[in-house]
Amino acid sequence: MFFLDKIRFGMNYLLSSFFVNILGLAKSTRKNLEQCKNKYKGKRCFIIGNGPSLTKEDLEKLKGEYTFASNKIYKLFDKTSWRPDFYAIFDENVGKSEGTMENVDRLQCKFKFFRKQGFYVYKKIRAKYNVCYIKSFWSRKYLDNPQFSLDLKSGLYTIGTVTYAMIQIAVWMGFTEIYLLGVDNNYSVTIDRNNKIHVDETVKDYAWENKNVVPNPVWEQNVAFDYAEQFSKTYGFKIYNATRGGKLESFERIDFDKIFER
């Protein structure tokens, strides 16, 4: 069964790339990426996670700021009039979950970013003019030798978390101050590098009720975050962790409320 699954997934990815090309979506993606390259040079942005520390009050404060969000952030839309400027999914399992693509299709924002190899899922998005289908470089080898893309037209690296992809997109756009909010990096069920499962029933996984709990490899996310911090010092951008609490310690912490006093 595992072998047949690999064959099926491989065919889906090949067909997705094929259709992105023949439908002209690769061309429109290049145009969109060229349009937003360094468009926000020197500005700040907020990358929103989906952790339980995220509140509607904090989202309301972000009106007028440039914001990125991902995955099932739409589950909070009935509690706030805030909407992200940029949206991303790079995991087809998220895209295939009930109601996700329908809600993402209705979302109005500047740009939406999807994994090119997952077009067979994301094809449900009707409006194509502001969609970017970006090639994803994913391999277990990047957990030992992480990479960071400065050329989204060639692709980006997906290591552990969609937040890492959004950081690369933000840097491509020219943002030099990147604030993470709601990136708790803490889950009720985790799996470590030795494939050992750890359970903490006191932890809430997301900002909404979630019944589909699966082991989360937080150590993979930490690989990505640690490398983003290392790379930022070389390339000249700064990442701050404005999350309230949580266990993400790769970046300098900053009080979210004090950002708006500066």
Secondary structure as GFF3:
##gff-version 3
##sequence-region A 1 262
A	DSSP	alpha_helix	2	22	.	.	.	ID=ss1
A	DSSP	alpha_helix	25	36	.	.	.	ID=ss2
A	DSSP	beta_strand	44	48	.	.	.	ID=ss3
A	DSSP	alpha_helix	56	61	.	.	.	ID=ss4
A	DSSP	beta_strand	66	70	.	.	.	ID=ss5
A	DSSP	three_ten_helix	73	76	.	.	.	ID=ss6
A	DSSP	beta_strand	86	89	.	.	.	ID=ss7
A	DSSP	alpha_helix	92	96	.	.	.	ID=ss8
A	DSSP	alpha_helix	100	106	.	.	.	ID=ss9
A	DSSP	beta_strand	111	115	.	.	.	ID=ss10
A	DSSP	three_ten_helix	116	118	.	.	.	ID=ss11
A	DSSP	alpha_helix	119	122	.	.	.	ID=ss12
A	DSSP	beta_strand	131	134	.	.	.	ID=ss13
A	DSSP	beta_strand	136	137	.	.	.	ID=ss14
A	DSSP	three_ten_helix	140	143	.	.	.	ID=ss15
A	DSSP	beta_strand	156	157	.	.	.	ID=ss16
A	DSSP	alpha_helix	162	173	.	.	.	ID=ss17
A	DSSP	beta_strand	177	181	.	.	.	ID=ss18
A	DSSP	beta_strand	189	191	.	.	.	ID=ss19
A	DSSP	beta_strand	197	199	.	.	.	ID=ss20
A	DSSP	alpha_helix	218	235	.	.	.	ID=ss21
A	DSSP	beta_strand	238	241	.	.	.	ID=ss22
A	DSSP	beta_strand	252	253	.	.	.	ID=ss23
A	DSSP	alpha_helix	256	259	.	.	.	ID=ss24
###
